[in-house]
Every structure is written in structure tokens, then in C-alpha cells.
Amino acid sequence: MSASTAVIHTYAGVICGRRAARHACAAFPRPPRAGAAANRRAVLAAAQQSQVSAPPPENLSVEGFDELVASAPAVLLDFYTSWCGPCKVLAGSMKALQPSYKDRVAFLKIDCEENYVITQHLQVKALPTLMFYKDGKLVDRWQGVMSAQDLDLKLRGMLQ
């Protein structure tokens, strides 16, 4: 006796015969599934809503990064990924602080998956990672989630 493998044909989750599945697929194409690209667009849209300045471009080069941090007197960079829970918590803290620092600090979010070269260049090892630049120079960096009050105290200390 030889073992055989049964093939189950489906269309939109309904089990049907091979011929019916083939005709259904030709007549009614499947709706597109929300994949990684759709998820990435949703995360980027949410990140853009929580920023004061324009989002950095994807696949940022080292030279482009240097220009980015030199473009404002003070820059707070948040290195995050879409799947990081603590990054989402920190995003809420940053969003709460942005109105009080909008004229003094540019808040930027950098997706580590989209900007891998910069992430490696700056040796981002944990998420979330915050880096504070003043006059184009790195002043301090922090790793991990922090409350809005703690972040406010750190920013006040850096700006003095």
C-alpha cells in the first residue's frame, strides 16, 4: 500500500473541488490581503501624525543622517520598529511632550527596519533607543521605555 496525499482546494476559505476552485479564481480574484507593506504604511502614517517635523526618508544614508541632525538646534531621535510594544508606549510619552517643546526640539522617529544602515552605524542594540543631538553633536542616548515625566526632566537638563 502506498501512502497518498489528499489535496484540498479552497476559494475564500470554502472547500470545493479543483475545477470549481480554478473557475472561481479566474472569475473572482481574491481580495488583496493586508501584508507587511500595508502594515508598514499604517505604522508610518501613525508615526508621522506624532511628529513635529517631517519624517526622515527611508534608507537614510550616513551623510543624510548627519545633515538631518544638523538641520535643527536640538533633535530627539526615537529608534523604533512597528512590532515593538515598548516603542509604542514611548511614542505616547513623546506625543504628550511635543507641544511644550515644539519650538526648541525636533522630534523624529526612525524605523530601524527601513533604516538598517543608520541603525548599525549608530550601534542601536535595544528598542526603543532615544538619542539627543544638540547643534549636530550627540549629547546623550537612552534605551528602554520611559514615562513622559522622566523624558521631560531629561530634555530640560539637556537644553540648559
C-alpha positions in Angstrom: 0.0 0.0 0.0 1.3 3.4 -0.9 0.5 6.4 1.1 -1.3 9.2 -0.7 -1.7 12.8 -0.1 -5.1 14.4 -0.3 -5.2 17.9 -1.8 -8.0 20.2 -0.6 -8.9 23.0 -2.9 -10.4 26.2 -1.4 -11.5 29.5 -2.5 -12.0 32.3 0.0 -12.0 29.7 2.8 -14.6 27.4 1.3 -13.7 23.8 0.4 -14.6 23.0 -3.1 -13.4 20.8 -6.0 -10.4 21.5 -8.1 -12.4 22.6 -11.1 -14.7 24.8 -9.1 -11.7 26.5 -7.4 -10.0 27.1 -10.7 -13.1 28.7 -12.2 -13.8 30.7 -9.1 -10.3 32.1 -9.0 -10.4 33.1 -12.7 -13.8 34.8 -12.4 -13.4 36.3 -8.9 -9.9 37.2 -8.0 -9.1 37.1 -4.3 -9.2 40.4 -2.4 -5.7 41.6 -1.5 -4.5 40.6 1.9 -3.1 43.1 4.3 0.6 42.1 4.4 3.8 43.6 5.6 3.7 46.5 3.2 0.2 47.6 4.3 1.2 47.2 8.0 4.3 49.3 7.4 2.3 52.0 5.7 -0.1 52.1 8.6 2.7 52.3 11.2 4.5 55.1 9.2 1.2 57.1 8.9 0.8 56.8 12.7 4.4 57.8 13.3 4.0 60.8 11.0 1.0 62.0 13.0 3.0 62.0 16.2 5.9 64.1 14.8 6.5 67.8 14.8 9.0 67.7 11.9 8.9 65.9 8.6 9.7 62.2 8.8 13.2 61.2 7.7 13.4 59.4 4.4 13.6 55.7 4.2 17.0 54.1 3.7 18.8 57.1 5.1 22.5 57.3 4.3 25.1 58.2 6.9 25.7 61.6 5.2 21.9 62.2 5.0 21.7 61.4 8.7 24.4 64.0 9.6 22.5 66.6 7.6 19.3 65.7 9.4 20.7 66.1 12.9 22.5 69.3 11.9 19.3 70.8 10.5 17.8 71.8 13.9 19.4 73.2 17.1 18.1 70.2 19.1 16.9 66.8 17.8 15.4 63.9 19.7 15.6 60.7 17.7 13.4 57.7 18.5 14.6 54.4 17.0 11.7 52.0 16.8 10.1 49.2 15.0 6.4 48.5 14.2 6.3 45.3 16.3 7.9 46.8 19.4 5.4 47.2 22.3 7.7 49.4 24.5 8.3 51.6 21.4 4.5 52.3 21.2 4.4 53.2 24.9 7.3 55.6 24.4 5.6 57.2 21.4 2.7 58.2 23.7 5.2 59.9 26.1 6.8 61.7 23.2 3.5 62.8 21.8 2.5 64.2 25.2 5.7 66.3 25.3 5.8 67.6 21.8 3.6 70.7 22.3 5.7 72.0 25.1 9.0 71.6 23.1 7.7 72.3 19.6 9.9 75.4 19.1 13.0 74.0 20.7 13.3 70.3 19.8 12.6 68.4 16.6 11.1 65.0 17.5 12.0 62.4 14.8 11.1 58.7 14.6 13.4 56.4 12.7 12.2 52.9 11.7 15.1 50.5 12.4 13.9 48.1 9.7 13.7 50.8 7.0 17.0 52.5 8.0 19.2 49.5 8.8 22.4 51.2 7.7 21.9 54.1 10.2 20.8 51.7 12.9 24.1 49.7 12.5 26.2 52.8 12.2 24.9 54.2 15.5 25.0 50.8 17.2 21.4 50.7 18.2 21.2 47.5 20.2 17.9 47.8 22.1 14.5 49.1 21.4 13.4 51.8 21.9 16.5 53.9 21.8 16.5 57.6 22.1 19.3 59.9 21.1 19.5 63.6 21.8 21.5 65.8 19.4 22.3 69.4 20.1 24.0 71.5 17.4 24.7 68.4 15.4 26.5 66.5 18.2 25.3 63.5 20.2 24.7 64.7 23.8 23.1 61.6 25.3 21.3 58.3 24.5 18.9 56.3 26.4 17.5 52.8 26.0 14.1 51.4 27.1 10.7 52.9 27.7 10.4 55.9 29.9 7.5 58.0 31.2 6.6 61.4 29.9 7.8 63.0 33.2 11.2 61.3 33.1 11.7 62.2 29.5 10.7 65.8 30.3 13.3 66.0 33.1 16.0 64.7 30.8 15.1 67.1 28.0 15.1 70.1 30.4 18.5 69.0 31.6 19.9 68.7 28.0 18.5 72.1 26.9 20.1 74.1 29.7 
